[in-house]
């Protein structure tokens, strides 16, 4: 009995493959992985098992997509619950030149994953937050800042501050874009768009690194 | 390039050919490292950790940039590079961190931040630091710890320092750096450093 139980556990990943068609992609399209590790429990649904977020290069290799995977409480098996296909733009030439990079980091506010896009050439850094534990994740906020070198160190100047939902310390649904001509564009961004509906072209151009 | 299923590749061959990009089930991804230049050409390289078929190990998939274009080239799979246990216990951990300041003999790449593949399963902890050389990926350093004993194997310096629970400490010859592709954590460790049976 014990032996068969152990075998069932060890074979669980393969069993999961048999239960549902796996989502497979070429390995070179994986840009970032955020799972249970030394830095984070990453348990969005609170079932004791780690959940998973993966940044991928789109099939057309011109956009960055995001897969969210949530564990099944009984088994810990992960299933894809959300796929946003064009969260951010991807420029292969700029990536190869060492200008653009994409990564995950952890939000200081709720410890959930932040998606980051950085440009070494422009000094712009974009962070996109979402609520991966929700049944219908939305874009919470998008913030872009510019790194300005100082004699000693640097400072970060805000470029875009778009809050689709009320976050601690911010009013509900506010958007402020610092335009290149020095003016500021304020507008109501509306409610948080569903992650799956979000397309990076929805963002004002100055916000993109 | 021809895409192939990873689980088929791993079942049929010790490692995938470097000209084939494996197709991977994204739920098997465990950790990733990128943004660092491991071959010294000015472009970022990449490494992925994925769950093995049986869930008792992690496999490593490696990519190195092409100096002229910056595009990534798949350099192979190393099966069972680290122990794992599926599903994870709350105390189990895994990650790709970064290591540096390793001992380095003439000719090796010393000035880059190297990826350290990290796994803790129960009482067994292993961190394997890998490096890219002219002859391909190799194991640069292994640290392992279990039940109060620890072992640091610095292959580039050629030494392994073993510190047992009873405070017995000694140094042994590590031998040359092993190649990454055939490295299996269980057999790769010198016998003096096999503190725990692992999962």
Interface residues (C-beta under 8 A of the other chain):
Chain A: X9 X10 X11 X12 X13 X14 X16 X17 X22 X23 X24 X25 X26 X27 X28 X30 X31 X32 X33 X35 X36 X37 X38 X39 X48 X49 X50 X52 X54 X56 X67 X69 X75 X76 X77 X78 X79 X80 X92 X95 X96 X97 X98 X101 X103
Chain B: X3 X5 X6 X7 X21 X22 X23 X24 X25 X26 X27 X28 X29 X30 X31 X32 X34 X35 X42 X43 X44 X46 X48 X51 X52 X53 X54 X55 X56 X61 X63 X65 X69 X70 X71 X72 X74 X86 X87 X88 X90 X93 X94 X95 X97 X118
